[in-house]
């Protein structure tokens, strides 16, 4: 699945990649409230922090997420899914099979 992430980073835009990562973090934590900074997200995605800031601000303006001082809340999961690339569903389906979910 590392290949999928590499391909995703090469092909998809910052918005789709950020949406995918937020969905993954939500799934891993089991919570829509995430303690994560834009700096950490930028490192995860291989982006500059200002790119993450720009995309996150646009997502906040459309009420998809809410964030402040290292706390991010996913407000509209379905909207975030629509913004995400297909890689989220592909990787999630694979992990469900491997994990036996």
C-alpha positions in Angstrom: 0.0 0.0 0.0 3.0 2.3 0.2 3.0 2.3 -3.6 -0.6 3.6 -3.5 0.4 6.5 -1.2 3.4 7.4 -3.5 1.1 7.3 -6.5 -1.5 9.4 -4.7 1.1 12.0 -3.8 2.3 12.2 -7.4 -1.1 12.4 -9.0 -3.7 14.0 -6.7 -4.0 17.6 -5.6 -3.4 18.9 -2.1 -7.2 19.1 -1.3 -7.8 15.4 -2.2 -4.7 14.3 -0.3 -5.6 16.3 2.8 -9.2 14.9 2.7 -7.8 11.4 2.4 -5.4 11.9 5.3 -8.1 13.4 7.5 -10.5 10.5 6.8 -7.7 8.0 7.6 -6.8 9.8 10.9 -10.5 9.8 11.8 -10.8 6.1 11.1 -7.6 5.3 13.1 -8.6 7.4 16.1 -12.3 6.7 16.1 -13.0 10.3 16.6 -13.9 13.3 14.5 -11.8 15.6 16.7 -8.1 15.3 16.0 -5.2 16.9 17.8 -3.1 17.7 14.8 -1.3 20.8 13.6 -1.0 22.0 10.0 2.8 21.5 10.3 2.3 17.8 11.1 -0.2 17.4 8.3 2.2 19.1 5.9 4.9 16.6 6.9 2.5 13.7 6.4 1.6 14.9 2.9 4.9 16.1 1.8 3.6 19.6 1.3 4.5 23.1 2.6 2.6 24.2 5.7 1.1 27.2 3.8 -0.4 24.8 1.2 -2.1 22.9 4.0 -3.2 26.1 5.5 -4.7 27.3 2.3 -6.6 24.0 1.7 -7.7 23.7 5.3 -9.0 27.3 5.2 -11.1 26.5 2.1 -12.5 23.4 3.8 -13.3 25.4 6.9 -15.1 28.1 4.8 -17.4 25.4 3.4 -18.0 23.9 6.8 -16.3 20.6 6.1 -13.8 21.0 9.0 -13.2 23.3 11.9 -9.8 24.0 13.2 -8.1 26.1 15.8 -4.7 25.9 17.5 -3.8 22.3 16.8 -7.4 20.9 17.1 -9.2 19.9 14.0 -12.8 18.7 13.9 -14.3 17.0 10.9 -17.8 18.5 10.7 -19.1 16.9 7.4 -17.7 13.4 6.8 -19.6 13.0 3.5 -18.3 16.2 2.1 -14.8 15.2 3.1 -15.3 11.9 1.3 -16.4 13.7 -1.9 -13.2 15.9 -1.7 -11.0 12.9 -1.2 -9.5 10.9 -4.0 -10.4 7.3 -4.7 -7.2 6.2 -2.9 -9.0 6.4 0.4 -11.6 3.8 -0.5 -8.9 1.6 -2.2 -6.6 1.6 0.8 -9.5 1.2 3.3 -10.9 -1.8 1.4 -7.4 -3.4 1.3 -6.8 -2.8 5.0 -10.3 -4.2 5.8 -9.4 -7.5 4.0 -5.9 -7.7 5.5 -7.2 -6.9 9.0 -10.2 -9.2 8.6 -12.8 -6.4 9.2 
